[in-house]
Amino acid sequence: MISVVDTAAHAWRAGAQTVSVGAVRRALAAKFHAAGLDSPELDARILVGHALGLDHTALAAAEARLLDFEEADAVAALARRRLTREPVARIVGAREFWGLRLRLDAATLVPRPETETVVEAALAAVDAGGSRARRLRIADLGTGSGALLLALLTELPNAYGVGTDTSTRALCLARENARHLRLTRAAFLACDMAAALRAPFDLIVSNPPYVASGDIAALTPEVRDFDPRVALDGGSDGLAGYRSIAATASALLAVGGIIVVELGAGQAQAVAALFAAVGLAPRPPRHDLNDIPRALLAAKSAAGA
Ligand SMILES: C[S@@+](CC[C@H](N)C(=O)[O-])C[C@H]1O[C@@H](n2cnc3c(N)ncnc32)[C@H](O)[C@@H]1O
């Protein structure tokens, strides 16, 4: 498919070295729009900026500058990847979560904005229970890029925590993210959910795989074809990860401890029932910015299991 994504490179080869940064950005946005991408202008801006090594401000200042051959080729290569529906975050290899820039690769889920609801719910509970300065012990089950654990550790200066995952590649990246953020209070461990963890924890968080296996084929190509299957597949009803977490949550939590999990749409009742069945007390779910119940908190009281 030769198209405007190759415009700059073609023009350069033909000797017409007249393609400006602004023109190629606009052409790319039009192409992305025609291809039905959700945010064509933004995607074009990020990818042209990434190809040229320019941040938002520098890109705006460079609108009239002409591209050289290597730059034109670099833009075209990134644009071709986006047209296969590879997400922008994967192409640039990073995504912002809770204000932190996290590196990504093929082994990690792209952290989602709605997952910040889990961080909000956890911090609200910590605030309600006293000071953020407490020496909390945190576990993040299925940590991926480390998003949840690292966000919490930046907010809780005396907390320390462990993130688990079955993907050793994801764990390498989570460690790298922790190192970049100088969060030496984070450790990472390869195991099945909490299998290798020693109780007690004051706070457990998790965004487990929660898509029903049969629903994966209908996801957008950006998710279906690029997020790791192990990060999505929650078994036949989407609840396998929650069952596994609920089986050990009560034993893992300190008295007064809490667990906060991300929910898929429509899963609040079923997940609350799983936690209630093991003696934890679920609270009404916290909604995300689209008003979807997104984070479920359950507490272990003194009388709990
Ligand atoms: C939905 S992703 C969440 C990643 C990250 N916590 C986030 O919110 O961006 C689920 C993660 O759980 C991991 N995972 C899947 N099954 C697991 C299991 N049985 N034990 C531990 N981790 C698992 C996947 O590798 C993936 O990194």
PDBQT file of the ligand as one rigid body, heavy atoms in Angstrom, charges set to zero:
ROOT
HETATM    1  C1  LIG A 401      -4.258  -6.901  32.331  1.00  0.00    +0.000 C 
HETATM    2  S1  LIG A 401      -2.532  -7.095  32.492  1.00  0.00    +0.000 S 
HETATM    3  C2  LIG A 401      -2.184  -5.853  33.721  1.00  0.00    +0.000 C 
HETATM    4  C3  LIG A 401      -0.790  -5.326  33.682  1.00  0.00    +0.000 C 
HETATM    5  C4  LIG A 401      -0.555  -4.126  34.602  1.00  0.00    +0.000 C 
HETATM    6  N1  LIG A 401      -0.854  -4.473  35.977  1.00  0.00    +0.000 N 
HETATM    7  C5  LIG A 401      -1.414  -2.960  34.164  1.00  0.00    +0.000 C 
HETATM    8  O1  LIG A 401      -2.427  -2.678  34.825  1.00  0.00    +0.000 OA
HETATM    9  O2  LIG A 401      -1.085  -2.302  33.160  1.00  0.00    +0.000 OA
HETATM   10  C6  LIG A 401      -2.442  -8.617  33.377  1.00  0.00    +0.000 C 
HETATM   11  C7  LIG A 401      -1.039  -9.061  33.719  1.00  0.00    +0.000 C 
HETATM   12  O3  LIG A 401      -1.158 -10.273  34.460  1.00  0.00    +0.000 OA
HETATM   13  C8  LIG A 401      -0.170 -11.181  34.042  1.00  0.00    +0.000 C 
HETATM   14  N2  LIG A 401      -0.675 -12.517  34.356  1.00  0.00    +0.000 N 
HETATM   15  C9  LIG A 401      -1.566 -13.271  33.679  1.00  0.00    +0.000 A 
HETATM   16  N3  LIG A 401      -1.807 -14.421  34.328  1.00  0.00    +0.000 NA
HETATM   17  C10 LIG A 401      -1.046 -14.379  35.465  1.00  0.00    +0.000 A 
HETATM   18  C11 LIG A 401      -0.863 -15.264  36.555  1.00  0.00    +0.000 A 
HETATM   19  N4  LIG A 401      -1.519 -16.437  36.629  1.00  0.00    +0.000 N 
HETATM   20  N5  LIG A 401      -0.006 -14.917  37.532  1.00  0.00    +0.000 NA
HETATM   21  C12 LIG A 401       0.661 -13.745  37.494  1.00  0.00    +0.000 A 
HETATM   22  N6  LIG A 401       0.511 -12.851  36.470  1.00  0.00    +0.000 NA
HETATM   23  C13 LIG A 401      -0.325 -13.167  35.472  1.00  0.00    +0.000 A 
HETATM   24  C14 LIG A 401       0.025 -10.883  32.571  1.00  0.00    +0.000 C 
HETATM   25  O4  LIG A 401       1.293 -11.332  32.117  1.00  0.00    +0.000 OA
HETATM   26  C15 LIG A 401      -0.131  -9.373  32.555  1.00  0.00    +0.000 C 
HETATM   27  O5  LIG A 401       1.108  -8.745  32.734  1.00  0.00    +0.000 OA
ENDROOT
TORSDOF 0
